[in-house]
């Protein structure tokens, strides 16, 4: 019985999206800066692969006939390379078509195979390349976390450990790079939904008429498409 | 276009509920432990008073005729003393009646008037007493943050500064006390919604049949009323 109050940023992906219990993940950081403006819905599912992401997305995204009564997703952040997911919201033929939903893709971080011996460095690099190709192909901006972390580590696999707590998953410093990369894309490509541009859904307390508060306490829609 | 996927914990209150940008607030902490189980909806509004909370609650809670299509609020946390808010969900005559929503009230922390000279220590103490009276009157458990912080500070107003960053608002150590107090009430009064008792909405990756994933990737309802 929670009414539709705020529009949403929806985060789809695996354990990198889900985040860890240390409250330094991407969803937490976005929720803090978007407080009272948009809700951040975390649908990161640890250990899930891109194939499994399809039936999940079909249950997490609303179909067209339901869209008028559920929170509008102003921004969909997909931490996987699957073009199918982008087409679900972008293709007019899709049951989940939502033309006003902005989309951002994210590449995975490089792996530190000295810490994580079951993974291949070249595989994450190819995966990151594939995400960038998908982004270019469907005209969706990509937060290239792979390259940003690789550069921040001085192109040294061992030095990646300052951003990865187990060689594979990001620590707070790693998520800081992800968050900054996402905010830079929002600033450049989707400036109308930058948190600094959005008014709060309920007005600031100083805007409320203390003698007659009720008329000013009406929730406001985010004034964007 | 975010479909109803997870039930919710809804947080109503002022700046103490809203939290600060340091990601150590109550909503962030609950979101971390309830990840993949329940969404935490933060409707804390800094500077709002208990009168203003009524029109806000009327727009944040769903009415009975809408309740079947929006996330069920399994737990409503109210950081104000207003009995009206409790009755909105508890009274069968209310448009917002939701008999299966559990409710917890929270007392404010004590104020450190050495840091915050515009407030009175006695006022926060009376306010905390009023919250406890309301809780007793309507049979709703109260997280008595006032007493817990007062005891942790050794009944010394100056020592409260270890829990208050400006004499009035909580820091991370203060929110740690709030979070533990809420979790203790959940454990004792509402154990069926303790995060350790809830299954994830989508199954753990090891439960997915890799040869035929789709039938196992169906979202599961929280198996509680």
Boltz contact constraints between the chains, C-beta under 6 A:
constraints:
  - contact:
      token1: [A, 1]
      token2: [B, 61]
      max_distance: 6.0
  - contact:
      token1: [A, 1]
      token2: [B, 62]
      max_distance: 6.0
  - contact:
      token1: [A, 1]
      token2: [B, 67]
      max_distance: 6.0
  - contact:
      token1: [A, 1]
      token2: [B, 73]
      max_distance: 6.0
  - contact:
      token1: [A, 1]
      token2: [B, 98]
      max_distance: 6.0
  - contact:
      token1: [A, 2]
      token2: [B, 8]
      max_distance: 6.0
  - contact:
      token1: [A, 2]
      token2: [B, 10]
      max_distance: 6.0
  - contact:
      token1: [A, 2]
      token2: [B, 41]
      max_distance: 6.0
  - contact:
      token1: [A, 2]
      token2: [B, 70]
      max_distance: 6.0
  - contact:
      token1: [A, 2]
      token2: [B, 71]
      max_distance: 6.0
  - contact:
      token1: [A, 2]
      token2: [B, 73]
      max_distance: 6.0
  - contact:
      token1: [A, 3]
      token2: [B, 60]
      max_distance: 6.0
  - contact:
      token1: [A, 3]
      token2: [B, 62]
      max_distance: 6.0
  - contact:
      token1: [A, 5]
      token2: [B, 60]
      max_distance: 6.0
  - contact:
      token1: [A, 8]
      token2: [B, 2]
      max_distance: 6.0
  - contact:
      token1: [A, 10]
      token2: [B, 2]
      max_distance: 6.0
  - contact:
      token1: [A, 21]
      token2: [B, 32]
      max_distance: 6.0
  - contact:
      token1: [A, 23]
      token2: [B, 23]
      max_distance: 6.0
  - contact:
      token1: [A, 23]
      token2: [B, 28]
      max_distance: 6.0
  - contact:
      token1: [A, 23]
      token2: [B, 32]
      max_distance: 6.0
  - contact:
      token1: [A, 28]
      token2: [B, 23]
      max_distance: 6.0
  - contact:
      token1: [A, 28]
      token2: [B, 28]
      max_distance: 6.0
  - contact:
      token1: [A, 32]
      token2: [B, 21]
      max_distance: 6.0
  - contact:
      token1: [A, 32]
      token2: [B, 23]
      max_distance: 6.0
  - contact:
      token1: [A, 41]
      token2: [B, 2]
      max_distance: 6.0
  - contact:
      token1: [A, 45]
      token2: [B, 202]
      max_distance: 6.0
  - contact:
      token1: [A, 47]
      token2: [B, 205]
      max_distance: 6.0
  - contact:
      token1: [A, 48]
      token2: [B, 205]
      max_distance: 6.0
  - contact:
      token1: [A, 52]
      token2: [B, 213]
      max_distance: 6.0
  - contact:
      token1: [A, 52]
      token2: [B, 217]
      max_distance: 6.0
  - contact:
      token1: [A, 55]
      token2: [B, 214]
      max_distance: 6.0
  - contact:
      token1: [A, 55]
      token2: [B, 217]
      max_distance: 6.0
  - contact:
      token1: [A, 59]
      token2: [B, 219]
      max_distance: 6.0
  - contact:
      token1: [A, 60]
      token2: [B, 3]
      max_distance: 6.0
  - contact:
      token1: [A, 60]
      token2: [B, 5]
      max_distance: 6.0
  - contact:
      token1: [A, 61]
      token2: [B, 1]
      max_distance: 6.0
  - contact:
      token1: [A, 62]
      token2: [B, 1]
      max_distance: 6.0
  - contact:
      token1: [A, 62]
      token2: [B, 3]
      max_distance: 6.0
  - contact:
      token1: [A, 67]
      token2: [B, 1]
      max_distance: 6.0
  - contact:
      token1: [A, 70]
      token2: [B, 2]
      max_distance: 6.0
  - contact:
      token1: [A, 71]
      token2: [B, 2]
      max_distance: 6.0
  - contact:
      token1: [A, 73]
      token2: [B, 1]
      max_distance: 6.0
  - contact:
      token1: [A, 73]
      token2: [B, 2]
      max_distance: 6.0
  - contact:
      token1: [A, 98]
      token2: [B, 1]
      max_distance: 6.0
  - contact:
      token1: [A, 202]
      token2: [B, 45]
      max_distance: 6.0
  - contact:
      token1: [A, 205]
      token2: [B, 47]
      max_distance: 6.0
  - contact:
      token1: [A, 205]
      token2: [B, 48]
      max_distance: 6.0
  - contact:
      token1: [A, 213]
      token2: [B, 52]
      max_distance: 6.0
  - contact:
      token1: [A, 214]
      token2: [B, 55]
      max_distance: 6.0
  - contact:
      token1: [A, 217]
      token2: [B, 52]
      max_distance: 6.0
  - contact:
      token1: [A, 217]
      token2: [B, 55]
      max_distance: 6.0
  - contact:
      token1: [A, 219]
      token2: [B, 59]
      max_distance: 6.0
